[in-house]
Amino acid sequence: MKHWTLLNTSAATALCLTGSAAFADVTAQDVWGSWKEQMEQFGYSVSADESMSGGTLTLSNIVMNVVIPEDEGKVTLELGTMSFAENGDGTVDMIIPAALPMKAKVDVENDDDVEFILNLTSAGMKNTISGTPDNMTFTYKADSLGVEMTNLTVEGEAIDLGAAKLEMTGVSGLSNTVEGAVKTAKQSFAAQSLNYLLDMADPDGKEGRVFLKGALSGLSSDGASSMPEGVDMQDMNAALKAGFGFNGGFTHTGGQTEFTFTSPEDQFSGSTSTTGGAFGIAMDAGQLVYELASQGLAVDMSGSDIPLPVSFRMQQAAMKLMMPLAKSDALQDYQISLTLGDFTMADLLWGIFDPTQQLPRDPATIDVDLTGQVKLTHDLMDEKAMAQLGGTPPGELHATNINTLTVRAAGAELTGNGGFTFDNTDLTSFDGMPRPEGTLNLQLIGGNGLLDKLVAMGFVPEDQAMGARMMMGLFAVPGAGEDTLTSTIEVNEQGHVLANGQRLK
């Protein structure tokens, strides 16, 4: 619930700071009407005192309310004064004061009620709405935009809030909206920098304190969305089927963060930095795609519960998830990828288990990419249907392709590729699992050498090492290079498992 509340409050704040794709018309009144309409589509009710004078519509006492799903409570946002001024050339300027306060109140069932004030600040801001009622464009730029939280109370008790603020510089963006039975919108955004600071007491009243400070540079994002008319966003499954969908991406060219968490009993602090990163997400009735990537990642941490400082570096960290959402008689694609590339850690950590440096300390890598096909028998976004399943899977696995498999560490490297199909009518051959059919090709370089070193270091007893070598001899054959083993694992249509042509099952 707290995540949902933060998301909706942040969305409303962003709309107030940068406007919205719904801002576009030739009159101030129509621009305001479009703004209210978009907020209402996201579940808000909006009211304000309106005053029209000389082509300028002034709004005061703006109040937005939204009910938390499943009647868990309500969020109320109260804004100060803003206006829309007609320019006489078919465009409208949105005018936001250099300092615009927003009061937020979160009433939650069976949880703490929270109140706070957000001060929205800007410098050199220019917002212009142009186009027609059915095809609207909102263009904005600002030297700086900021948000600062003040007067935080939890259950009526004031929280010691040293600082809670965010500021962007060199901001520019554009948003275009096309009306219709399904409203479509496209946005782009850029900022030279983003800085944030959080310094506050533990809101749970445990005499602790949280400190977080960081920055990002070279921010850029773009996105698109489709919003059907009259859709209920609290019923996501119905909204998706009606045509709701979105996709967007965000990149930056580097950033850093430092943090400290303290309490009378514990202390934890650290810092992170990256040379770049990206985030992407897309969702519609067909599928969900989620991507995350970071380059040049550095992490340093220490704390009272950590025996030694933790320090590691990673040149690349990435993940991707693509999965279908809607039930269908047809096969649908999926993808799961994970890359942890060129991982290194401090010699202090190596020294804990390898003080004599017997193991190579080359960068380690894990790289896995799986694709395949499934058949969904239930809509994954249908909460009621999913709850009724219990432990039953919501679909069937039909194919898996191992496109990439690389594990490289301590002087050894395992690589592989292959693919399997699955017979969902045969759940007996493999103890309830659909019977696979296909081949997996594996190659291990340096495995025996690593095993020898682990025995010498005392990590692996000699008898266990001998068992491991016997197992490798059963599943693998010598390869072309030194200390190289290869293996072809096959499952045939009879359910037989073979390793290099030798039947194991």
C-alpha positions in Angstrom: 0.0 0.0 0.0 2.8 2.4 0.9 4.4 1.9 -2.6 1.0 2.6 -4.2 0.6 5.8 -2.1 4.1 7.0 -3.0 3.5 6.3 -6.7 0.3 8.3 -6.9 1.6 11.2 -4.8 4.7 11.4 -7.0 2.6 11.2 -10.2 0.6 14.2 -9.0 3.7 16.1 -8.1 5.3 15.5 -11.5 2.1 16.7 -13.2 2.2 19.9 -11.2 5.9 20.5 -12.0 6.0 19.6 -15.7 2.5 19.6 -16.9 0.9 16.8 -18.8 0.1 15.5 -22.2 -3.5 16.5 -21.6 -2.5 20.3 -21.6 -3.3 21.4 -25.1 -6.1 23.6 -26.3 -6.8 27.2 -27.6 -8.5 28.4 -24.4 -7.4 28.4 -20.8 -10.7 26.8 -19.7 -10.3 23.9 -22.0 -6.7 23.3 -20.9 -7.8 23.2 -17.3 -10.6 20.8 -18.3 -8.2 18.5 -20.0 -5.9 18.5 -17.0 -8.8 17.5 -14.7 -9.9 14.8 -17.1 -6.5 13.2 -17.1 -6.2 13.2 -13.3 -9.7 11.7 -13.1 -8.6 8.9 -15.4 -6.0 8.0 -12.8 -8.6 7.9 -10.1 -8.4 11.4 -8.7 -11.3 13.7 -8.0 -10.3 17.4 -8.6 -11.8 20.6 -7.4 -10.7 24.3 -7.4 -11.9 27.8 -7.1 -11.8 29.3 -10.6 -11.5 33.0 -11.6 -11.3 34.2 -15.2 -10.0 37.7 -16.0 -8.5 39.1 -19.2 -7.8 35.7 -20.8 -6.2 34.3 -17.7 -7.8 31.5 -15.6 -6.6 31.6 -12.0 -7.1 28.5 -9.9 -6.9 28.5 -6.1 -7.7 26.0 -3.3 -7.0 23.1 -5.6 -7.8 19.8 -4.0 -7.2 16.3 -5.4 -8.5 13.1 -3.7 -7.8 9.5 -4.6 -9.1 6.4 -2.9 -6.5 3.7 -2.2 -7.5 0.4 -3.9 -9.6 -2.0 -1.9 -10.9 0.8 0.3 -7.7 0.9 2.3 -7.8 4.6 2.8 -7.5 8.0 0.9 -4.9 10.4 -0.2 -5.7 14.1 -0.3 -3.5 16.7 -2.0 -4.1 20.5 -1.5 -2.3 22.9 -3.8 -1.8 26.7 -3.8 -2.5 28.9 -6.7 -1.7 28.5 -10.4 -3.0 29.9 -13.7 -3.5 29.4 -17.4 -3.0 32.5 -19.6 -4.2 32.7 -23.2 -1.5 34.2 -25.5 -3.9 35.4 -28.2 -2.2 33.2 -30.9 -3.9 29.9 -30.2 -1.5 28.9 -27.4 -1.8 28.9 -23.6 0.9 29.3 -21.0 0.7 27.4 -17.8 2.0 29.7 -15.0 3.2 28.1 -11.8 4.6 30.3 -9.0 8.3 30.1 -8.3 7.2 28.4 -5.0 4.1 26.3 -5.0 3.1 24.5 -1.8 1.3 21.2 -1.8 -0.1 19.7 1.4 -0.5 15.9 1.4 -2.5 13.8 3.8 -2.6 10.0 3.7 -5.3 8.3 5.7 -4.7 4.5 5.8 -6.8 1.7 7.3 -4.8 -0.3 9.9 -1.7 1.8 9.3 -0.1 5.1 10.4 -1.7 8.3 9.0 0.9 10.6 7.4 0.9 14.3 6.6 3.5 16.4 5.0 4.0 19.5 2.8 5.8 19.5 -0.5 7.2 22.9 -1.7 7.5 22.8 -5.5 10.1 25.3 -6.7 11.2 26.5 -10.2 13.4 29.0 -11.9 13.2 30.2 -15.5 10.2 28.0 -16.2 8.3 28.3 -19.4 5.3 26.1 -20.2 3.4 26.5 -23.5 0.4 24.5 -24.7 -0.4 24.5 -28.4 -2.3 22.5 -31.0 -6.0 21.6 -31.2 -8.3 20.0 -28.7 -7.8 16.6 -30.5 -4.0 16.9 -31.0 -2.3 18.8 -28.2 1.4 19.6 -27.5 2.9 20.8 -24.3 6.4 22.1 -24.4 8.3 23.1 -21.3 11.8 24.1 -20.1 13.3 25.4 -16.9 16.6 26.4 -15.5 15.7 24.3 -12.4 12.9 22.4 -10.8 12.7 21.3 -7.2 10.7 19.5 -4.6 11.3 19.8 -0.9 9.3 18.0 1.9 8.6 19.8 5.2 6.4 19.4 8.2 6.3 15.6 8.2 4.0 14.0 10.8 3.1 10.4 11.5 0.0 9.7 13.6 0.2 13.4 14.6 3.8 13.2 15.9 6.2 15.5 14.2 9.3 13.7 12.6 12.7 15.4 12.9 13.2 16.2 9.2 16.6 17.8 8.6 16.2 17.7 4.8 14.2 15.9 2.1 14.6 17.5 -1.3 15.3 16.9 -5.0 16.4 19.4 -7.6 16.9 19.1 -11.4 18.7 21.6 -13.6 18.6 22.3 -17.4 15.2 20.7 -17.8 13.3 20.5 -21.1 10.6 18.3 -22.4 7.7 17.8 -24.8 4.4 15.9 -24.6 1.8 15.3 -27.3 -1.7 13.9 -26.8 -4.1 12.7 -29.4 -7.8 12.4 -28.3 -10.1 9.5 -29.2 -11.8 6.5 -27.9 -8.3 5.5 -26.8 -6.3 8.6 -25.9 -2.6 8.3 -26.9 0.3 10.3 -25.5 4.0 10.6 -26.3 6.6 12.3 -24.0 10.3 13.1 -24.0 12.3 14.6 -21.2 15.9 15.7 -20.5 17.8 17.2 -17.6 21.4 18.1 -17.1 21.5 17.0 -13.5 19.5 15.7 -10.6 20.5 16.1 -7.0 18.7 14.6 -3.9 19.1 14.7 -0.2 17.3 13.0 2.7 18.2 13.5 6.3 15.5 12.5 8.8 14.8 10.7 12.0 13.4 7.1 11.9 9.7 7.6 11.5 9.1 4.5 13.6 10.4 6.4 16.6 13.3 4.1 17.3 15.8 7.0 17.8 17.5 6.2 14.6 18.4 8.4 11.6 18.5 8.1 7.9 20.9 10.0 5.6 20.9 9.7 1.8 22.6 12.0 -0.6 23.2 11.5 -4.4 23.2 12.8 -7.9 22.6 11.8 -11.5 23.8 13.5 -14.7 22.7 13.5 -18.3 19.2 12.4 -17.7 17.0 11.5 -20.6 13.7 9.7 -21.0 10.9 9.0 -23.5 7.6 7.2 -23.4 4.2 6.6 -24.8 0.8 5.5 -23.3 -2.7 4.6 -24.4 -5.7 5.4 -22.1 -9.1 4.1 -23.1 -12.1 6.3 -22.3 -13.8 5.5 -19.0 -11.3 2.9 -18.0 -11.1 1.9 -14.3 -7.4 1.9 -13.4 -8.1 0.0 -10.2 -9.0 -3.0 -12.3 -5.8 -3.4 -14.2 -6.8 -6.6 -16.0 -9.9 -4.9 -17.4 -8.0 -1.8 -18.2 -5.4 -3.7 -20.2 -8.1 -5.6 -22.2 -9.7 -2.2 -23.0 -6.5 -1.0 -24.5 -4.5 0.6 -21.7 -0.8 0.3 -22.2 2.5 2.2 -21.8 6.2 2.0 -22.6 9.1 4.1 -21.5 12.8 4.4 -21.0 15.2 6.3 -18.8 19.0 6.7 -19.2 21.7 8.6 -17.4 25.4 9.1 -17.9 26.6 8.6 -14.3 25.7 9.1 -10.7 26.7 8.5 -7.1 25.0 8.0 -3.7 26.2 8.0 -0.1 24.0 6.8 2.7 24.1 6.2 6.5 21.6 4.5 8.8 22.2 4.8 12.5 20.4 3.7 15.7 21.4 3.2 19.3 22.2 -0.4 18.5 23.4 -0.4 14.9 25.2 1.6 12.2 25.3 1.1 8.5 26.9 3.3 5.8 28.2 3.2 2.3 28.4 4.6 -1.1 27.7 3.6 -4.7 28.5 5.1 -8.1 28.0 4.3 -11.7 29.2 5.6 -15.1 25.8 5.1 -16.7 22.6 3.3 -16.5 19.2 2.6 -18.1 15.8 1.5 -17.1 12.9 0.5 -19.4 9.4 -0.8 -18.9 6.5 -1.6 -21.2 3.1 -3.1 -20.5 0.0 -3.9 -22.5 -2.6 -6.6 -22.7 -0.1 -8.9 -24.4 3.0 -8.7 -22.3 5.2 -7.1 -19.6 8.8 -6.1 -20.4 11.2 -4.9 -17.7 14.8 -4.0 -18.3 17.5 -2.6 -16.0 21.2 -1.9 -16.7 24.2 -0.3 -15.0 27.7 0.3 -16.1 30.8 0.9 -14.0 29.1 0.0 -10.8 31.1 0.6 -7.5 29.8 -0.4 -4.1 31.4 0.2 -0.7 29.6 -0.6 2.6 30.4 -1.1 6.3 28.4 -1.5 9.4 28.1 -2.9 12.9 26.6 -6.1 11.6 29.2 -6.6 8.9 32.5 -8.1 10.2 34.6 -6.4 7.4 34.0 -3.6 5.0 32.4 -4.8 1.7 33.8 -3.4 -1.5 33.2 -4.6 -5.0 33.1 -3.4 -8.6 31.2 -4.5 -11.6 31.7 -3.3 -15.2 28.2 -4.3 -16.3 25.0 -5.4 -14.5 21.8 -6.0 -16.5 18.6 -7.9 -16.4 15.6 -8.3 -18.7 12.2 -9.9 -18.1 9.7 -10.4 -20.9 6.6 -12.3 -20.1 3.0 -12.7 -21.5 0.1 -11.5 -19.3 -3.1 -12.7 -21.0 -4.4 -16.3 -21.3 -4.4 -17.7 -24.9 -4.7 -20.9 -26.7 -1.6 -19.9 -28.7 2.0 -20.2 -27.6 3.5 -16.9 -26.3 7.2 -15.9 -26.0 9.1 -15.2 -22.8 12.7 -14.1 -22.0 14.8 -14.1 -18.8 18.3 -12.6 -19.0 20.8 -11.7 -16.3 24.4 -10.4 -16.7 26.8 -9.7 -13.9 29.9 -8.8 -15.9 33.5 -8.4 -14.7 32.9 -8.6 -11.0 35.8 -7.8 -8.7 36.1 -7.4 -5.0 38.6 -5.9 -2.6 41.7 -7.9 -1.6 40.6 -7.6 2.0 37.6 -9.8 1.2 39.7 -12.2 -0.9 42.1 -12.5 2.0 39.4 -14.0 4.3 39.2 -17.3 2.4 42.3 -17.1 0.2 45.1 -15.4 2.2 47.9 -17.1 0.2 46.4 -16.0 -3.1 46.1 -19.5 -4.6 43.0 -18.6 -6.6 43.2 -16.4 -9.6 41.5 -13.1 -8.9 40.4 -12.4 -12.5 37.1 -10.6 -12.9 34.1 -13.0 -12.6 31.1 -13.1 -14.9 27.7 -14.6 -14.9 25.7 -14.3 -18.2 22.5 -16.2 -18.8 19.9 -15.6 -21.5 16.8 -17.9 -21.7 14.0 -17.6 -24.2 11.0 -19.8 -24.8 7.3 -20.3 -25.1 4.5 -20.8 -22.7 0.7 -21.2 -22.9 -1.2 -19.2 -20.3 -4.5 -20.6 -19.0 -5.2 -17.6 -16.8 -4.8 -13.8 -17.0 -1.9 -13.0 -14.7 -3.3 -9.6 -13.9 -6.7 -11.0 -12.8 -6.2 -11.0 -9.0 -9.4 -13.1 -8.3 -8.5 -15.8 -10.8 -4.9 -16.0 -9.6 -6.0 -16.3 -6.0 -8.2 -19.2 -6.8 -5.4 -21.1 -8.4 -3.7 -21.9 -5.1 -0.5 -23.8 -5.9 -1.6 -24.7 -9.5 0.5 -23.0 -12.2 -1.4 -20.4 -14.3 -0.1 -22.0 -17.6 2.1 -24.5 -19.3 5.8 -24.4 -20.2 6.3 -25.5 -23.8 9.9 -24.6 -24.8 13.1 -23.2 -23.3 16.2 -22.1 -25.3 19.5 -21.6 -23.5 20.9 -19.0 -25.8 23.8 -18.0 -23.5 25.2 -19.7 -20.4 28.5 -18.4 -19.1 29.9 -18.7 -15.5 33.5 -17.5 -15.2 35.4 -17.3 -11.9 38.6 -18.2 -10.1 40.3 -19.4 -13.3 37.5 -21.7 -14.5 34.8 -21.1 -17.1 31.6 -23.0 -17.8 29.7 -22.2 -21.0 26.7 -23.8 -22.6 23.8 -23.6 -25.0 20.9 -25.7 -26.1 17.1 -26.1 -26.0 14.2 -28.2 -24.9 10.5 -28.6 -25.7 8.1 -29.9 -23.1 5.3 -32.5 -23.4 2.6 -31.3 -20.9 0.6 -34.5 -21.5 3.3 -36.6 -19.8 3.7 -35.6 -16.2 4.9 -39.0 -15.0 8.3 -39.5 -16.6 9.9 -36.7 -14.6 7.8 -36.8 -11.4 5.1 -34.2 -12.2 7.3 -32.1 -14.5 6.3 -32.0 -18.2 8.6 -34.3 -20.1 11.5 -32.4 -21.8 13.0 -33.3 -25.1 16.2 -31.6 -26.4 19.9 -31.1 -26.0 22.2 -29.1 -23.7 25.9 -28.6 -24.8 28.4 -27.8 -22.0 32.1 -27.0 -21.9 34.2 -26.6 -18.7 37.7 -25.1 -18.9 39.9 -25.2 -15.8 37.5 -27.2 -13.7 40.1 -29.8 -12.5 42.7 -27.0 -11.8 40.2 -25.1 -9.6 39.2 -28.3 -7.8 42.9 -29.0 -7.0 43.3 -25.5 -5.6 40.2 -25.9 -3.4 41.5 -29.2 -2.0 44.9 -27.6 -1.3 43.2 -24.7 0.5 41.2 -27.2 2.6 37.8 -26.1 1.3 37.0 -29.4 -0.3 38.0 -32.8 1.3 40.0 -35.1 -0.9 37.3 -37.8 -0.9 34.7 -35.3 -2.0 37.0 -34.1 -4.7 37.4 -37.7 -5.9 33.6 -38.1 -6.1 33.4 -34.8 -8.1 36.0 -36.1 -10.6 34.1 -39.4 -11.0 30.9 -37.4 -11.6 32.7 -35.3 -14.2 34.0 -38.4 -15.9 30.5 -39.8 -16.0 28.9 -36.7 -17.6 31.8 -35.3 -19.6 34.6 -36.2 -22.0 38.0 -34.6 -22.5 37.9 -31.6 -24.9 40.5 -30.3 -27.4 42.3 -28.0 -25.0 44.2 -28.5 -21.7 41.9 -29.1 -18.7 38.9 -29.0 -20.9 35.8 -31.1 -20.6 32.7 -31.2 -22.9 29.3 -32.7 -22.4 26.2 -33.2 -24.4 23.2 -33.9 -22.3 20.2 -35.2 -24.3 16.6 -36.1 -23.4 14.9 -38.1 -26.2 11.3 -38.6 -27.0 11.2 -41.8 -24.9 12.2 -39.8 -21.8 15.7 -41.3 -21.8 18.5 -39.1 -20.4 21.9 -39.5 -22.2 25.3 -37.9 -21.6 27.6 -38.1 -24.6 25.5 -40.9 -26.0 25.6 -42.9 -22.7 22.1 -43.5 -21.2 21.8 -42.3 -17.6 18.0 -42.7 -17.2 
